[in-house]
Amino acid sequence: MNGKNRKDVKPGQWVAIVQKQDQRSGELTEGEVKRLLTKSSFHPHGIKVQLTTGEVGRVQQILEDE
């Protein structure tokens, strides 16, 4: 799952996101989803989420629960 469909992303999941300032470098930040910020069911660049750490970005990968 790549995080472009809202139905695939749920609070509590472990994901890798790209933050706005890291879009050029492609640096990923891993964390647990606190809440979903994208309202539409699909977004071509990934569903925007807020992590439990407060960081906001678009989901690039859905990781296995650790």
N, C-alpha and C positions, 0 to 999 in steps of 0.2 A: 504494500500500500504506500502511495506516495504523498498523501496529505492534500490532494486537490479536491476531494469530495468531503463535504461537511459530515456526512453520515459515518465516515471512517475515523473521525477524530473525536475523542471523548475526554472529558475532564478526568484526570488521574493517570492518563497514558504518558509514557515516556517517549518524547519526540526530539528530533533535531530541527531547529529553526534557523532561518537566516534573518538577522536583524537588518533594519533599514541601512545602517551605516556599514554593514558588511556585505551588501549586495554585490558590489564590484569585486571584492576579493573572494566571495563565496564561502567565507568562514562560517561554520555552523556552531550553534550553541545548543547543548543538550539540556533537557529539563523536563519537569512534570507539568502537564497542562493544568492550569487553574481554571481558565474559562475561554470560550470561543468568542472571537470578536467579529468574524465574518458572518453576515446574516444569510447570504445566498448559499444554495446547496452545492455550488461548484465555483472554484476560482482557479484560473490557469496558472497562477504563480504560487498557489498554495493557500490554505485556509489560515487566516491571521488568528493567532492565539496569544494569550498572556500566560506566562509560566508562573509557578508558585514563587519564583524569585522576583517577579515583577517585570521581567524582560518581555518585550513584545516583538513578535516576528511572524514570518510565514513558514508553515510546516513544509519541510523538504523531505523528511523521512519519518515514518512511524517505527520506532524501535521496539524490540522485545521488552516486556516488563522485566525489570531487574530486581 
